[in-house]
């Protein structure tokens, strides 16, 4: 059976639940950045974290897959963006 990541690579993103939660590591991998950069995005308000379980463990921090994917949209290509 195909995994969610293989579906994304195959261009089958419509088969993935946009409200699915991903870990810090998964979010970093999706964005092509280090996990500390994901933490920085949270600090800057670019990404909202979801706390699951114990608040002490960083492994219990999750993100909505759709929100992480929205950071992959190039600047200026969103609806209502400035064209030039």
N, C-alpha and C positions, 0 to 999 in steps of 0.2 A: 504494500500500500504506500502511496506517495505521502511524504511529509508536507507540512505547511510550507516549509522553505523551498522544497522542490517544486511546489505548485507556483510559488512566487517566481522562481527562476524560469518556469515554463510559461509564465504570463497568465496564469489562471488565478489571478488575485480575487476574482469574484467569488471563488469557492471558500475564501477564508473569512471567518467571523471578524468583522471590524472591531467588535467589543471584546475580543480575546485579549487576555493579559499576557505581556511578555516581561521577562526578567531584565535587569540592568544590562547583563551581558548580551542578551538577545537584542535589546534596543541598540546597544553599541555596535553590534555586528551588522544590524540592519542599516545603521547610519554610516558605518565605516569609520567609527571614531573609538577612542578609548573610553572605558567606563567612567573615568573621572570627567570626561567631557560631557557625558550624559548627566552626571551630578551637577556640573556647571549649568547645563541647560535648565535643570530644575531650579537652581538658585536664581537664574535670570528670568524665570517665569516662562520660558519657551516650551517647557514640558511639565505636565502635572503628574506627580507620583501618586500611586495608590498603595496604601499600607495594608498588608495582608498579614494577619497573625501578630506575633511579637513585634513591638516597635523598635527593639534593640538591634535586631539583625538586619544588615543591608540586604541579605538574600530575600527578605520579605517585602522588598520594594518592587512594585510592578508598574507597568505602563500599559495604556490602551494601545494595541497594535495600530489602530487607525490614526491616533495622535502622533505616534512615531513616524508613520508613513507620511503624514502631512508635512513633516520637516524635510522630506525628500523632494517636495515640490520646489522647483527653481524659483527664485525671486523674480517677480514681474510677470509670472505666468498664471497667477491666481485670478479668479473671476474678479473683475473690477480693478485690476492692476493698471498701472499707467503704461501706455504703449508709446513707442517713440520711433 
